[in-house]
Amino acid sequence: MLRLTFQTLSLLTLLLTSGLALSQTSPSCSTDRVVFSINGVLTSDTEAQQNSDVLMERYLAANPSETVPPRFKVLYNPSGKKYARGAGGAIDFIEVIMQQTGLGLSRAIRMVMSLEPIPEPLNTPITTILSAVAVMNGNPDAGTLQRMLNGVNADIDQGSKVLLVAHSQGNLWANSILALTVDQHRRAALGQVGIAVPDTRLEKSSVSHVTLTEDLVIRAVPFALSTTTSNGYSLRDILTRTMGHNFISAYMDAKRPAEKDILAATKSSFAALTPVPNPSGQGPFTVTLTWGAQPDVDLHVFEPNGTHVYYARQSGAAGYLDVDDTTSFGPEHYYASCTRILTGEYQVGVNYYSGNGPEVATVFIQAGTASLSRQIPLPVARGTSGDNSPLPVARVTIQRNLTTGEIEGAIVP
């Protein structure tokens, strides 16, 4: 017989969920607040967008007097997508338990909670699932975490207050982002709201969390943060809402206490945040360059009308190079403001201007709803000879939606 340990229990219960992930759907200009939401495992892009629409619509409806609402963006967590369904999938695993025991959900939950041994025929598929999930869930992978951190820092450095709103396993990623944010000014601008928190803590003190007493998934995770809110659900209500854990049907159930608590926490958390001093410029199209200890790497942007914006020409027809570092690490920063931005194609590149050894440039691009983070190896410094032929990073196409007036971007590496 196989009995689930504390670690595997936590991993398995998190696999049963459909989480929250948000994409940017609000105006991209003239706002000093950004909500970055982080989903749990097993969330498709379509589900993420649906969750995004619900959160934004409910927030706007609850705060009609806000003339400039926050922007809502995604920090997408791809964990567990391939384990969702099919042979060996976690959802199929629970269904198999229910079918083979013949006693329905109550006995299946007892097995998940390690209160009852799992029948011998299920040992192999369960072991396969848990070993795969243990690797996936141990620590947020470095590449995805760096992409998330780049996005957060870009908005903080442009003067925005930034709030991480995480659901289920997404809270583990939010905690990691906060733990890596050691600069005191950036940390003061970064807040956290936890929803259905499976962890023992939230990284930042004095933060809000909302967990339903009817959320059987989180209640099955030992030592998770305490429940805070009841929606007054019957057992039937719970079972039709992914065991009380679903973001839309449970946590954002209209006019129920959990929805009100989430919206209130999202609004009030911004009051405790302080924007960074001396922020860089803000706009619907921005590029941020950082690097290591070598003295100087330069950012180059070619605008649609051919204007070349770089250290020798810091003001273009559409945007500005408003931060130019020449003493290691960066950042360098380009932004196109809402009033001056041009539609068409922009070309982004970097030039290793001076240094004594190999270097790596990290470039983060935001263009409307699109974003890209890339690392560019720089083998040798090229000096001024590289000014007219910088190493290419990406091509960015900017358009304006004729119906909404919003800036839309497409990025091709």
C-alpha positions as CSV (number, residue, x, y, z in Angstrom):
1,M,0.0,0.0,0.0
2,L,1.1,3.6,-0.7
3,R,0.3,6.4,1.8
4,L,0.8,10.0,0.8
5,T,3.3,12.0,2.8
6,F,2.9,15.7,3.7
7,Q,4.9,16.8,0.7
8,T,3.2,14.7,-1.8
9,L,-0.2,15.5,-0.4
10,S,0.5,19.2,-0.8
11,L,1.7,18.7,-4.3
12,L,-1.3,16.6,-5.3
13,T,-4.0,18.9,-3.8
14,L,-2.4,21.8,-5.7
15,L,-2.7,19.8,-8.9
16,L,-6.4,19.5,-8.5
17,T,-7.0,23.2,-9.0
18,S,-7.7,25.7,-11.8
19,G,-5.9,28.9,-10.9
20,L,-6.0,32.7,-11.7
21,A,-3.9,34.3,-14.4
22,L,-4.5,37.8,-15.7
23,S,-3.6,39.5,-18.9
24,Q,-3.5,43.3,-19.4
25,T,-6.9,44.5,-20.5
26,S,-7.1,48.0,-19.0
27,P,-5.7,51.3,-20.4
28,S,-1.9,51.2,-20.8
29,C,-1.4,55.0,-20.2
30,S,-1.5,57.3,-17.3
31,T,-1.8,55.0,-14.3
32,D,0.3,54.6,-11.2
33,R,-1.0,51.2,-10.1
34,V,-0.5,47.8,-11.6
35,V,-2.1,44.5,-10.5
36,F,0.1,41.5,-11.5
37,S,-1.8,38.2,-11.0
38,I,-0.2,34.8,-10.8
39,N,-2.1,31.6,-11.5
40,G,-1.9,28.2,-10.0
41,V,-1.2,25.0,-11.9
42,L,-3.3,23.6,-14.7
43,T,-4.4,26.9,-16.1
44,S,-4.8,27.3,-19.8
45,D,-4.4,30.6,-21.6
46,T,-8.2,30.8,-22.3
47,E,-9.1,30.2,-18.6
48,A,-6.5,32.8,-17.6
49,Q,-8.2,35.4,-19.8
50,Q,-11.6,34.5,-18.5
51,N,-10.4,35.0,-14.9
52,S,-8.8,38.2,-15.9
53,D,-12.0,39.6,-17.4
54,V,-14.0,38.7,-14.3
55,L,-11.5,40.3,-11.8
56,M,-11.2,43.5,-13.8
57,E,-14.9,43.9,-14.5
58,R,-15.8,43.3,-10.8
59,Y,-13.1,45.8,-9.7
60,L,-14.3,48.5,-12.0
61,A,-18.0,47.9,-11.0
62,A,-17.0,48.1,-7.3
63,N,-15.0,51.3,-7.8
64,P,-16.9,53.5,-10.3
65,S,-15.4,56.7,-9.0
66,E,-11.8,55.8,-10.0
67,T,-11.1,57.8,-13.1
68,V,-7.8,56.0,-13.6
69,P,-8.1,52.4,-12.6
70,P,-5.1,50.0,-12.2
71,R,-3.7,48.1,-15.1
72,F,-4.2,44.4,-14.9
73,K,-1.3,42.2,-16.2
74,V,-0.3,38.5,-16.3
75,L,2.6,36.8,-14.6
76,Y,1.9,33.5,-16.2
77,N,2.8,30.3,-14.4
78,P,2.9,27.4,-16.8
79,S,3.3,24.7,-14.1
80,G,1.5,21.4,-14.6
81,K,-0.2,22.1,-17.9
82,K,0.8,18.7,-19.4
83,Y,-0.4,16.9,-16.2
84,A,-4.0,18.2,-16.4
85,R,-5.7,15.4,-18.3
86,G,-4.9,12.2,-20.1
87,A,-3.0,9.2,-19.0
88,G,-1.4,9.9,-15.7
89,G,-3.1,13.2,-15.3
90,A,-4.0,14.4,-11.8
91,I,-7.7,15.0,-12.6
92,D,-7.9,11.5,-14.1
93,F,-6.2,10.1,-11.0
94,I,-9.0,11.4,-8.7
95,E,-11.6,10.1,-11.1
96,V,-10.0,6.7,-11.1
97,I,-10.0,6.6,-7.3
98,M,-13.7,7.5,-7.2
99,Q,-14.6,4.9,-9.9
100,Q,-12.6,2.0,-8.4
101,T,-13.6,2.5,-4.8
102,G,-17.3,2.9,-5.6
103,L,-17.8,5.1,-2.6
104,G,-17.6,8.5,-4.3
105,L,-15.9,11.7,-3.3
106,S,-15.8,11.3,0.5
107,R,-13.5,8.2,0.3
108,A,-11.4,9.7,-2.4
109,I,-10.8,12.8,-0.3
110,R,-9.8,10.5,2.7
111,M,-7.2,8.9,0.4
112,V,-5.9,12.2,-0.7
113,M,-5.6,13.3,2.9
114,S,-3.7,10.1,3.7
115,L,-6.4,9.0,6.1
116,E,-6.8,5.7,4.2
117,P,-4.3,3.7,2.2
118,I,-4.6,3.7,-1.6
119,P,-5.2,0.3,-3.3
120,E,-2.2,-1.6,-4.6
121,P,-3.2,-1.4,-8.4
122,L,-2.9,2.4,-8.2
123,N,0.7,2.5,-6.9
124,T,2.4,2.8,-10.2
125,P,0.4,5.7,-11.8
126,I,0.4,7.6,-8.5
127,T,4.2,7.2,-8.1
128,T,4.7,8.4,-11.7
129,I,2.5,11.5,-11.1
130,L,4.1,12.4,-7.8
131,S,7.7,12.1,-9.0
132,A,7.0,14.3,-12.0
133,V,5.1,16.9,-9.9
134,A,7.8,16.9,-7.2
135,V,10.4,18.0,-9.7
136,M,8.0,20.6,-11.2
137,N,6.9,22.0,-7.8
138,G,10.1,22.1,-5.8
139,N,11.2,25.6,-6.7
140,P,9.9,28.0,-9.3
141,D,12.1,27.4,-12.4
142,A,14.8,30.1,-12.8
143,G,13.8,31.2,-16.3
144,T,10.1,31.8,-15.6
145,L,10.9,33.4,-12.3
146,Q,13.4,35.8,-13.9
147,R,10.8,36.7,-16.6
148,M,8.3,37.5,-13.8
149,L,10.8,39.5,-11.9
150,N,11.8,41.5,-14.9
151,G,8.1,42.5,-15.5
152,V,7.6,43.5,-12.0
153,N,10.8,45.6,-11.8
154,A,10.0,47.3,-15.1
155,D,6.7,48.7,-13.8
156,I,8.1,49.5,-10.3
157,D,11.1,51.4,-11.9
158,Q,8.6,53.5,-14.0
159,G,7.0,54.7,-10.8
160,S,4.0,52.4,-10.4
161,K,2.8,50.8,-7.2
162,V,2.7,47.0,-8.0
163,L,0.4,44.5,-6.4
164,L,0.9,40.7,-6.7
165,V,-2.5,38.9,-6.6
166,A,-1.9,35.2,-6.5
167,H,-4.2,32.2,-6.4
168,S,-3.3,28.8,-5.0
169,Q,0.2,27.6,-6.1
170,G,0.8,31.1,-7.6
171,N,1.4,32.2,-4.0
172,L,4.7,30.2,-4.0
173,W,5.8,32.3,-7.0
174,A,4.7,35.5,-5.4
175,N,6.7,34.7,-2.3
176,S,9.8,34.0,-4.4
177,I,9.4,37.3,-6.3
178,L,9.2,39.2,-3.0
179,A,12.1,37.3,-1.5
180,L,14.3,38.3,-4.5
181,T,13.2,41.9,-4.2
182,V,15.9,43.1,-1.8
183,D,16.2,46.8,-2.9
184,Q,14.3,48.7,-0.2
185,H,12.8,51.2,-2.6
186,R,11.4,48.5,-4.9
187,R,10.2,46.4,-2.0
188,A,8.3,49.4,-0.6
189,A,6.5,49.7,-3.9
190,L,5.5,46.0,-4.1
191,G,2.5,44.4,-2.3
192,Q,0.9,41.1,-2.1
193,V,-2.7,39.6,-1.8
194,G,-3.0,35.9,-1.4
195,I,-6.1,33.9,-2.5
196,A,-6.5,30.2,-1.5
197,V,-3.0,30.2,0.1
198,P,-1.4,26.7,0.3
199,D,1.8,28.0,2.0
200,T,2.5,28.4,5.7
201,R,3.1,32.2,5.2
202,L,3.1,35.1,2.9
203,E,6.5,36.7,2.3
204,K,5.6,40.3,3.0
205,S,4.3,41.1,6.5
206,S,0.9,42.9,7.0
207,V,-0.5,41.6,3.8
208,S,-4.0,40.3,3.0
209,H,-5.1,36.8,2.3
210,V,-8.5,35.3,1.5
211,T,-9.2,31.5,1.9
212,L,-12.6,30.0,2.0
213,T,-13.6,27.7,4.9
214,E,-15.4,25.7,2.2
215,D,-12.2,25.3,0.1
216,L,-11.6,21.6,0.6
217,V,-8.4,21.7,-1.5
218,I,-6.6,24.1,0.8
219,R,-8.1,22.5,4.0
220,A,-6.4,19.2,2.8
221,V,-3.0,20.9,2.9
222,P,-1.4,20.6,6.3
223,F,-0.2,23.8,7.9
224,A,-1.6,26.1,5.2
225,L,-2.6,29.6,6.3
226,S,-5.9,29.7,8.2
227,T,-9.2,30.1,6.4
228,T,-10.7,33.6,6.6
229,T,-14.1,33.7,4.9
230,S,-17.2,31.7,4.5
231,N,-19.5,31.9,1.5
232,G,-22.2,29.8,3.3
233,Y,-22.0,27.0,0.7
234,S,-23.8,23.7,1.1
235,L,-22.0,20.4,0.2
236,R,-23.6,20.5,-3.2
237,D,-22.4,24.0,-3.8
238,I,-18.8,23.0,-2.8
239,L,-18.8,20.0,-5.2
240,T,-19.9,22.1,-8.1
241,R,-17.1,24.6,-7.5
242,T,-14.0,22.4,-7.8
243,M,-14.3,21.4,-4.1
244,G,-14.7,25.1,-3.2
245,H,-11.4,26.1,-4.8
246,N,-12.4,27.5,-8.3
247,F,-11.5,31.1,-8.8
248,I,-14.5,32.3,-10.7
249,S,-17.3,30.1,-9.3
250,A,-16.1,30.1,-5.7
251,Y,-13.8,33.0,-4.9
252,M,-15.4,35.5,-7.3
253,D,-19.0,34.3,-6.8
254,A,-20.9,37.5,-7.2
255,K,-22.0,39.3,-4.1
256,R,-20.6,36.6,-1.8
257,P,-18.2,37.5,1.1
258,A,-15.0,36.1,-0.7
259,E,-15.5,38.4,-3.7
260,K,-16.0,41.4,-1.5
261,D,-12.9,40.6,0.5
262,I,-10.7,40.1,-2.6
263,L,-11.9,43.4,-4.2
264,A,-11.4,45.3,-0.9
265,A,-7.9,43.8,-0.3
266,T,-6.9,44.7,-3.9
267,K,-8.0,48.3,-3.5
268,S,-6.7,48.9,0.1
269,S,-3.3,47.3,-0.4
270,F,-2.1,50.0,-2.7
271,A,-2.4,52.6,0.2
272,A,0.4,50.9,2.0
273,L,2.8,51.1,-1.0
274,T,5.3,53.9,-1.9
275,P,6.5,54.4,-5.4
276,V,10.3,54.5,-6.0
277,P,12.0,57.9,-6.0
278,N,13.2,59.3,-9.4
279,P,11.3,56.8,-11.6
280,S,12.0,56.3,-15.3
281,G,9.5,57.4,-17.9
282,Q,6.2,55.5,-18.4
283,G,4.4,54.6,-21.6
284,P,2.7,51.8,-23.6
285,F,6.0,50.8,-25.1
286,T,9.1,50.5,-22.9
287,V,12.5,48.7,-23.1
288,T,14.7,48.1,-20.1
289,L,18.3,46.9,-20.4
290,T,20.5,45.5,-17.6
291,W,23.8,43.6,-17.6
292,G,26.6,42.5,-15.3
293,A,29.8,44.1,-13.9
294,Q,31.4,45.2,-17.2
295,P,31.4,49.0,-17.6
296,D,29.1,49.8,-20.5
297,V,26.4,48.1,-22.6
298,D,24.2,50.4,-24.7
299,L,20.5,50.2,-25.7
300,H,19.6,51.1,-29.3
301,V,16.1,51.6,-30.7
302,F,15.3,52.4,-34.3
303,E,11.9,54.0,-34.6
304,P,9.4,53.6,-37.5
305,N,10.5,56.8,-39.2
306,G,14.1,55.7,-39.1
307,T,15.2,57.8,-36.0
308,H,18.0,56.0,-34.2
309,V,17.7,56.6,-30.4
310,Y,20.8,55.8,-28.3
311,Y,23.3,57.5,-26.0
312,A,24.3,60.1,-28.7
313,R,20.7,60.9,-29.5
314,Q,18.5,60.3,-26.5
315,S,15.3,61.9,-27.8
316,G,13.5,60.5,-30.8
317,A,10.3,61.2,-32.7
318,A,8.4,58.7,-30.7
319,G,10.3,58.1,-27.4
320,Y,13.2,58.8,-25.1
321,L,16.3,57.2,-23.7
322,D,15.8,58.6,-20.3
323,V,18.2,56.4,-18.3
324,D,21.7,55.8,-19.6
325,D,24.1,54.0,-17.3
326,T,27.9,53.8,-18.1
327,T,29.2,52.2,-14.8
328,S,28.1,48.6,-14.9
329,F,24.8,46.7,-14.3
330,G,22.4,49.3,-15.8
331,P,19.6,50.0,-16.2
332,E,19.2,51.8,-19.5
333,H,15.6,52.6,-20.4
334,Y,13.6,53.7,-23.4
335,Y,10.0,54.7,-23.4
336,A,7.5,55.9,-26.0
337,S,4.8,58.1,-24.3
338,C,1.2,58.0,-25.1
339,T,1.2,61.4,-26.7
340,R,4.2,60.8,-29.0
341,I,4.2,57.1,-29.8
342,L,4.3,56.2,-33.6
343,T,2.6,53.2,-35.1
344,G,4.8,50.9,-37.2
345,E,7.9,48.7,-36.6
346,Y,10.6,49.4,-34.0
347,Q,13.9,47.6,-34.0
348,V,15.6,47.0,-30.6
349,G,19.3,46.2,-30.3
350,V,22.2,46.3,-27.9
351,N,25.9,47.1,-28.3
352,Y,28.7,46.0,-25.9
353,Y,30.5,49.4,-25.8
354,S,33.3,48.8,-23.3
355,G,34.6,46.0,-21.1
356,N,37.4,43.4,-20.6
357,G,35.5,40.1,-20.9
358,P,32.3,38.4,-22.0
359,E,29.0,39.9,-20.8
360,V,25.3,39.0,-20.9
361,A,22.6,41.6,-21.6
362,T,19.1,41.2,-20.2
363,V,16.4,43.1,-22.2
364,F,12.8,43.4,-21.1
365,I,10.2,44.8,-23.6
366,Q,6.6,45.8,-22.9
367,A,4.4,46.7,-25.8
368,G,0.7,47.1,-25.1
369,T,-0.4,43.6,-23.8
370,A,2.8,41.9,-25.1
371,S,6.0,41.4,-23.2
372,L,9.4,39.7,-23.9
373,S,12.4,39.0,-21.7
374,R,15.7,38.0,-23.5
375,Q,19.3,37.4,-22.6
376,I,21.9,38.3,-25.3
377,P,25.4,36.9,-25.0
378,L,28.1,39.6,-25.6
379,P,31.5,38.0,-26.3
380,V,33.6,41.1,-26.9
381,A,33.3,44.9,-26.6
382,R,32.9,46.7,-29.9
383,G,33.1,50.4,-29.0
384,T,31.7,52.9,-31.4
385,S,32.0,50.4,-34.3
386,G,28.9,48.7,-33.0
387,D,26.7,51.8,-32.8
388,N,25.4,51.5,-36.4
389,S,25.0,47.7,-36.2
390,P,23.9,46.7,-32.7
391,L,23.1,43.1,-32.0
392,P,19.4,42.6,-32.7
393,V,17.1,41.8,-29.8
394,A,13.5,42.1,-31.2
395,R,11.2,43.7,-33.8
396,V,8.2,45.4,-32.2
397,T,5.1,46.4,-34.2
398,I,2.9,49.0,-32.6
399,Q,-0.7,49.6,-33.7
400,R,-3.7,51.5,-32.3
401,N,-7.0,49.7,-31.9
402,L,-9.5,51.8,-33.9
403,T,-12.4,50.8,-31.7
404,T,-10.9,51.1,-28.2
405,G,-8.0,53.5,-28.9
406,E,-5.7,51.2,-27.0
407,I,-2.1,50.7,-28.0
408,E,-1.5,47.1,-29.2
409,G,1.9,45.5,-29.6
410,A,3.5,42.5,-31.2
411,I,7.0,41.4,-30.4
412,V,9.1,39.1,-32.6
413,P,12.6,38.0,-31.3
